[in-house]
Amino acid sequence: MLRRSALLAVVVVLPVVLTGCRHLGPDGNHGAKTSTIVYSVTGSGVTTVEYAAKGTSMMTRRTDAELPFKVTVHTVDHSQTLYKVTATASQGKLGCSISVNGVKVYDASAPAGQPVTCSFLK
């Protein structure tokens, strides 16, 4: 009886363990597709820049961003992901852009003294 219980435990537990591991990719993202996002803000001086890090709704804020500003983030793709970058007003004209996997998907500009926002829903 003890042998049968041990064999049953191996048969039941082993597929669960293997199933949980089989989808792991080399980067540990469970085989999901990833994207490289580049947020850019053009202008001169220092400003506050906010951008969505890792493709989530959580924004990262840089209060002392030296312009021009550029940051690259790597995300795991979801069915819908909002990418967004915003810069507050500076002394001069501001511009922003978002690139996904090397392709510019959005750009915008704002007159001097006005904030600028770029957003893209993938």
N, C-alpha and C positions, 0 to 999 in steps of 0.2 A: 504494500500500500504506500509506503514511503517513497518507493521508486516511481510509482505512478504520479504522485503529487509533485515530485521534483521535475519529472518530465513535462507535466502539464504547465508548471511555472515557466520552464524554458520556452515551451512552444508559445505561450501567451505573451510573455514579456519580450522575447527576442524580436518579433515583428514590430512591436511598438517602438523599441529602441531603434531599429533599422529605419523605420518609416520616418521617425523624427529627424534622422541625420541625412537621409538621402537627398534632400533638396538644398542642402547647404552648398553655396558656391564658394569659390576661392576667397571671396571678400566677406564671407559670412552673412550674406544678405538673403539667404534661403532661395537663391536662384532668381530673384526679382531683377528686372531691368533697371539700370541706373542711368542718370543723366548728369552732365556737367553743366552747371549754370554759372555764367559770368555776369555780374552786376557792375555797371560802370556809371560814374557820374563825372561830367566834365564841368569845367569852370576854373576859377582861381580863388585862392585864399583857403580858409578853413570853414567847414560847415558841419552840420549834423546830418548823418546818413543813417537811414533805417532800411534793413533788408530782411527778407524771409530766409532764414537759415535752414538748410536741409529740406526745403520745400514744405515746411509746416506753416501753420498760422502764427507761430512764435516769431517775433521780430527781434533782430539783433540791432542794437543802437550804438553808433560811434559818434560821440559828441565832438570829437576833435579830428574829424576826417580831413586830411590834407587833399586838396583838389589838384589835379584829377585823381579820382578814387576808383579803384578796381578791386573786386574780391571774387574768388572762385569758390563755389560750394558744390559738393557732390550729393545727389539726392537719390533716393529709391523712388521710382515712378509709382504713382497711384493712379486710379482711374481719372481723377481730376485733381490737379495741383495748381495752386495760385502762386506765381512768382511775382514778387513786388519789391521795388526799390523807391525810396523817397528821400529827397534832400531838401532841407529847409533853405530859406532865402539867404543868399550871400550878397556881396556888393555888386557882383556882375551877373551876367546871364548864366543859367544852369542848363545842363543837358543830362539825359540819362539814357541808358540802353540795357537790354537784357538779351543775352545770347544763350541758346540751349544747344549743347553739343556742337558748338562752333558756328551755328546759324543765328544771325541777329533776328529776333522775333518781335522786338518792340523798341522804339526810340521816341523820345519827346524832348521838347525844350520849353523853357519858361523865360519871360522877360526879367530883367534885372530887378532884384528885390522880391521875386515871387518863388514859392516852392515848386518843385518839379516831381512828378510821379510817373513811373513806368510800371505797368502790370500786365501779366500774361497768364491766361488760364489754359493749362494744357490738359 
